[in-house]
Structure formats: C-alpha cells, structure tokens
Amino acid sequence: MELPLNTILPGDCIAHMNALPAKSVDLVFADPPYNLQLGGELLRPDNSKVDGVDEEWDRFSDFAAYDQFTRDWLKAARRILKDDGALWVIGSYHNIFRVGSILQDLHFWMLNDIVWRKSNPMPNFRGTRFTNAHETLIWCAKSAESRYTFNYDSMKSLNDDLQMRSDWTLPLCTGGERLKSGGRKTHPTQKPESLLYRVIMASTKPGDVIVDPFFGTGTTGAVAKRLGRNFIGLERDPAYIAAAEARIAKVIPVTDPAILASVSKRSEPRIPFGTVLERGLLTPGSTLFGGTRHDKQAKVRADGTLITDIHRGSIHKVGALVQGAPACNGWTFWHFQLGKEYLPIDVLRQKIRAELH
Ligand SMILES: C[S@@+](CC[C@H](N)C(=O)[O-])C[C@H]1O[C@@H](n2cnc3c(N)ncnc32)[C@H](O)[C@@H]1O
C-alpha cells in the first residue's frame, strides 16, 4: 500500500493507523485530548467567560476510559513506526503522567521530557493555584535499540551555538497565526508553529514521513510542508480538516536541499589548524585578530600554535586565555585581515573542506 502522503484522512485516528502499513513512518507527533475535566464555566474577574477547552472530543467518563484510549492509540502508533522511529506527545499535568507511564509499559524508550515554557501564559483567574505556564512534551524512541534521528548540530545552531536545552521558551499561538472563524478561534488548542519547527528540525530529515493523529488545524502539516517533510494528518472533525487544508495550501515549501540539509559537524572531516599553514592559506608570522573590536592579537607560529606576549598554545587555548574565558572556539574567534576586512579563520577551514568533497 502506498502511503497517503500530504493528505488529511477524516475519521478516527486509531482505525486509520491500524490500516497503514507496519513500520512505514519516521515520526509520530501527537497532541491528544488532554482530558481537562473542566468543571463548569470559568470566569475572569470581569465576569467574561474564559475560552477554555470544553469540546466533546476532550471528554472521557473517567481515568480508566482515558487510559484505555491512550493505550489504543499509542499501540497503533507504535505499529506504524519504523524500528528507528520516534514519537512526541504533548500534554499538561492533567494527562502527561498517565501518558508517560503507558509509553513505558508499551516499551517506548524515553529520550527527553521537554518543558515548553509559555512566554505569555493565561493567568490563574481564581488565584487558587500557580499560573500554569508550561506544557510538557515527551520525546521517546520506539525502543531502546532505535537509532533515532537527532540533529544535534542543527539544534545547537538554532540556539546561537549553545547546546539546546530541554526547556524551550516560546509564545502561545496568537496574532495572525491564530486561525479565526466568525471572529472566534477556529480551534481551542492550536499549537504555535515555532514549537513544531523545533520538533521537526530536531528529530526528522528532509523527506521523512510524519504522522499527526490529532491533526486539529494542521500545525504539524504546515511546518512539515515548509521544511520539506511529508505528513499524514488524521482528524475526525470536518470543520478542523477544512481549516487545516486551507492553511496548508498557502504554505510555500523550501525546496532547495542545500537550505534544508542539517549538516552534522561530527560527520565533517576534522581539519587541524596546521593544515591551513601547510596549504599556504596563512603564512607563519601572520597576525590574527580576535574580539568584537579585533583588539586581541596573536601571531601564528610555524607549527600551527599561536603566541602572544604572555600566552602560547592552540588557537582555542590562546583564544580562551586572551579573553579570560574558560573555553573558546578558535575557528570563529580568530580573524585574519583581507584588505580592509576581517574574516574568521573558519573560512579557510571551509575552503579546505570544500576541496575534499
Ligand atoms: C489537542 S487538539 C490538536 C490541535 C493541533 N495540534 C493544532 O495545532 O491545531 C486534538 C484534536 O484531536 C481530534 N481528535 C480527538 N480524538 C480523535 C480521534 N479519536 N481521532 C481523530 N481525531 C481526534 C480533535 O478533534 C482535536 O482537533
């Protein structure tokens, strides 16, 4: 059976997943009903009604019914995942602990729990609890043996060259991104595209297949399309399907593979700084400049080390010493002068790498 790529299948997600071929998809992203158990209407201090989630799809008779539903969809998701596949579930304190324990019972392998810290949360109107300012995403592999995708270097690049942490501060979906119909929100729990951008960039490759069993307004599909990934959306509410289809049709995908590629620095050949000298791209005795005003200077020695009045050592060590910093990436810190311009020595490394390909 060919996968119904980049379409939304109307109806129950469990039946649809059970009809897809086993081990056929790379990632499942799920934003299931939270089982919010809202009792009665929630009013703001000015007596206006809070737009909470009180839809029929979020109602379960009790925890046992919610657990049974959770087990059923997770089993179905596990069957369609490739052995090296992975799954994300987003939830709140109402459901995430139950989902987590069922995931482990089904032999999914926990990788991280991510805290999505909402930069603009809804206040606790009654003043009876802390402001509920985060949601939790569980990221797990199909099994402990899965060689799951993690684009470590892309995450680091997205985070200004610092390792990406497990707490993500991102705003709620508001403004122009929030779908509206007749002046009201089209969907009570539309997720921000920034959240899906990070999930998809972290854990998939271009061309991968992502299934979202609780598609809603199609946030997963919109971001997947933009980033050159395939999606299969499952959703039982025809109004949400129509909204998602219209939204995704407007997305312009990035198609250039060079723009989409997540280059792993680990897979690039290691180039020692000495190679730059051997190749004659810099000569011994050249001056390198560091710091935002290029006010730190060091001379290049014939053996590929740097020397200043008081320090000597590798480009990284001397870079750290002149700044009084614990560590330094010498490739991006040190610059050489070309005419009136200062260019990072990393440019020379890239030139050598390009010749090796
Ligand atoms: C929490 S919302 C997902 C919102 C979505 N992430 C977005 O950004 O718009 C859950 C969605 O799952 C759908 N749903 C609930 N149970 C379902 C089922 N058994 N099969 C298919 N869809 C279901 C609901 O209609 C709802 O749109």
The ligand as an SDF file (V2000), in Angstrom:
LIG
                    3D

 27 29  0  0  0  0  0  0  0  0999 V2000
   -5.4400   18.9600   21.1920 C   0  0  0  0  0  0  0  0  0  0  0  0
   -6.2020   19.0270   19.6380 S   0  0  0  0  0  0  0  0  0  0  0  0
   -4.8450   19.1550   18.4680 C   0  0  0  0  0  0  0  0  0  0  0  0
   -4.5650   20.5630   17.9830 C   0  0  0  0  0  0  0  0  0  0  0  0
   -3.4720   20.6530   16.9310 C   0  0  0  0  0  0  0  0  0  0  0  0
   -2.1860   20.2500   17.4550 N   0  0  0  0  0  0  0  0  0  0  0  0
   -3.3560   22.0680   16.3390 C   0  0  0  0  0  0  0  0  0  0  0  0
   -2.2640   22.6890   16.4170 O   0  0  0  0  0  0  0  0  0  0  0  0
   -4.3320   22.5580   15.8130 O   0  0  0  0  0  0  0  0  0  0  0  0
   -6.7800   17.3810   19.4580 C   0  0  0  0  0  0  0  0  0  0  0  0
   -7.5250   17.1000   18.1700 C   0  0  0  0  0  0  0  0  0  0  0  0
   -7.7370   15.7000   18.0650 O   0  0  0  0  0  0  0  0  0  0  0  0
   -9.0080   15.4520   17.4650 C   0  0  0  0  0  0  0  0  0  0  0  0
   -9.3950   14.0990   17.9100 N   0  0  0  0  0  0  0  0  0  0  0  0
   -9.7440   13.7020   19.1490 C   0  0  0  0  0  0  0  0  0  0  0  0
   -9.9460   12.3700   19.1880 N   0  0  0  0  0  0  0  0  0  0  0  0
   -9.6930   11.9140   17.9310 C   0  0  0  0  0  0  0  0  0  0  0  0
   -9.7250   10.6210   17.3450 C   0  0  0  0  0  0  0  0  0  0  0  0
  -10.0210    9.5310   18.0550 N   0  0  0  0  0  0  0  0  0  0  0  0
   -9.3800   10.5190   16.0370 N   0  0  0  0  0  0  0  0  0  0  0  0
   -9.0660   11.6190   15.2970 C   0  0  0  0  0  0  0  0  0  0  0  0
   -9.0370   12.8730   15.8210 N   0  0  0  0  0  0  0  0  0  0  0  0
   -9.3500   13.0050   17.1210 C   0  0  0  0  0  0  0  0  0  0  0  0
   -9.8890   16.5850   17.9620 C   0  0  0  0  0  0  0  0  0  0  0  0
  -10.9580   16.8190   17.0520 O   0  0  0  0  0  0  0  0  0  0  0  0
   -8.8760   17.7520   18.0390 C   0  0  0  0  0  0  0  0  0  0  0  0
   -8.9110   18.5280   16.8670 O   0  0  0  0  0  0  0  0  0  0  0  0
  1  2  1  0
  2  3  1  0
  2 10  1  0
  3  4  1  0
  4  5  1  0
  5  6  1  0
  5  7  1  0
  7  8  2  0
  7  9  1  0
 10 11  1  0
 11 12  1  0
 11 26  1  0
 12 13  1  0
 13 14  1  0
 13 24  1  0
 14 15  1  0
 14 23  1  0
 15 16  2  0
 16 17  1  0
 17 18  1  0
 17 23  2  0
 18 19  1  0
 18 20  2  0
 20 21  1  0
 21 22  2  0
 22 23  1  0
 24 25  1  0
 24 26  1  0
 26 27  1  0
M  CHG  2   2   1   9  -1
M  END
$$$$
